[in-house]
Amino acid sequence: MHSNASEAPAARENAPLPADVQDALKIVVVGGFGVGKTTMVAAVSEIRPLSTEEVMTEASVGVDDPSDVRSKTTTTAAFDFGRITITDDKVLYLFGAPGQERFWFLWDQLFAGSLGAVVLVDSRRLEESWYAVDRLEAHGTPFVVAVNRFEPGPGLDALRDALALSPDVPLVDCDARNRDDCKSVLITLVRHLNDLYAPSPAREVTQ
């Protein structure tokens, strides 16, 4: 079983922003408390990620439920931020949203201007993912769902049914600590966005 931010890989050296950058693209990582959002951003970012993690104190007792993530001692109070250079003139900015209900009011600001989102899911606590899926659908933000496997669990088909996901929403497994896995999730999202927005021959013929 793996944990979350405490096992994130050592931060990479800060990489300067290319001088020719003209386009900044934004993706948001959302999900319930303790599913691994901070870990994912840290794993894939090419720079030392900005994190607003704070130590959990007695003030969170009765507010946050750490029963399934007992090794977690910190929590994101605002957002996580990372960066990936795509080309010399394009960069991708990653924003990890806070998972606790008391911070959900920040989500709309994080969604603003985003191309899409990754919903990170812990299969042991699916009910904590329903709000993220509902919120993104209501906001009209395209998304993919990535299952961060803490232990063996239901297959993807069963999870799709449990989350009531549309057949066209990509659903994949991942390890949020693994950079290649996280890159694969982001590539899946980019391909999903391309499928949604790229003009099709049939559409062009009817115009």
N, C-alpha and C positions, 0 to 999 in steps of 0.2 A: 504494500500500500504506500502511496506516496503522498506527500503533503504539498503545500502551496508555495508561497513566496519564500519560505525559509530554505527551500532547496533550489531556488533559482540559480542559474549559472553565474559565475563571477562576471561582473560588468565589464564589457569591452571598453577599450580606450575610446574617448570621444573622437568622432570623425567630423572634420569641418564640413559645413554645408557647401556644396559645390557652387562656385560663383555664377554659373550659367542657369541656375534653377529659375524657372518661370512658373511652373505649376506645382501647387501643393494639394495633394489629395488626402482626404480624411476618412478614416474608418474607426468605428467605435466597437469596443469589446464589452459586452454586457452579460449579466447573469446573476445568480444568487450569491449570497454571502459565502465566501470561502471556496468557490469553485475553481479558482486558479487564474483569475483575470490578470492580477499583478504579475504572476509567474509567466504567463504567455507574453505579455508586453516586454518583460525583461529578457525573455529567451530569444526573441526575434529582433529586438531593437539593435541598430548598429551603434548607438550611442548609449552612454550611461543613462538609463531611464530616469525621468523625473517621477518621484513617487511621493504621495501624500499619506503614506501609512503612519498610523499612530499606534502606540501601545494600548491594548485593550485594558481598561481599568474596571473597578467595581461599578462605575456609572453605567456600564453596558449590561450589567446583570438584569435579567428580565426584559431586556430590549433585543439583544442579539442572542441567537441560540447557537452556541459552539459545540453542541453535543456530538455532532458528527465530524467535527474538525478540532478535536481537543488539543492538538499540537499547535494550533494557530494562536499566536499571542499579539498580532497586530491586525489592524483593519484600515482600509482605504477611506479617508475622510472626505476627499474631493474627487481626484482622478489620478490615473497613471498616464504617463506620456512617453512615447518612444518614436523613433524615426527610422525609415528605411529609404535609401536612395534607389530609385528605379532606373533612371537614366540620368545623364548629365543635366537635363532640364526638368526632371520630374522627381518629386519626393513624396513618400507616403507617411502621413502622421497617424500614429495609433493612440487612441484615448481609451483607457480602461475605466469604466464607470464603477462607482461604488455599489456594492451589492446590498447593503442594509436598507430596509424600508425607510428609515428616517432620512436617508440621503437621496431617495428617488426623485425628489424635486429638482435635482441637478441634471437629470437625464435629458430633458428637452433641450437644454442649452448645449449639451454634448452632441445631441443628434443634429443640431443646426449645421447645415453645410456639409454633412457627411454623405459619402457615396453609398455606404452600406454599413452593415454591422455583422459581428460574429456573436452568436449567443452561445456562451460556454456553459455546459451542463454537467452536473454530477448525477449519475444515474441512480444514486442512492436517495437523492432529494429532488426528484423531478418537479414536485409541486413548487419549488422555489424558482423554477424557470418559466412557469406559465405567465407570470406578470411581464417578463421581458418579451416573450413572444407576442402577447396581446398588445403591449405598448408599441412595439415596432410595427405591427400590422396596422394599428390605429394611426400611427404617424406616417404610414406609407413608405417606410424605409426598408429596402431590400435587405435580406439577411440570409446567412447560413447558420446551421446549428452544428457545433462541435462537441462531442462527448469526451470529457476528460476522465479517462478510466482510472479510478482509484482502486478498484477491485473488479473481478469478473462480475458481469451482470447481464441484463437482457440484451438481445441482439438489436441491431439498428431498426429492423422492421417493427419490433415490439415497441421500441422507444418512439418511433414515428407515430404509431397509433396512440400511445399514451400522451404524447404532446399535441395530438390532433394537428399535425403538420400537413400542409398542402403537399401533394406529390411533387410539385415543382420546387420545393425548398430543399436545397442540398443538406444532407445529414451525414456526417463523417465522424470517425473515431480520431482521437489525438491524445498525445501526452504533452501537456502544457509546458513541461520542462524541456522538451526536445525542440531545438530550433528548426530542424527540418520538418517536423510535424506541424509546427506553427506556420512555417512558410507554405506548406501544402494547404493548410486551412485558408490562408489569405489568397492563394492562387485559385482555390475553389470559389471563393467569393468573387474574385475578379472575373472568372469565367461565367459565373451566374449573372453578374452585372452586364457582361457582354451579350449574353443570351437575351437578357431583358431589353437592352437598349440598341443593340446593333440592328441596322435596317436589314430586313430579309428580302430576298428577291420577290416573293409573293406580295409583300407589303408595297414594294416600289411599283409593281405592275398595276395595283389597284389605285394608286395615287394619280 
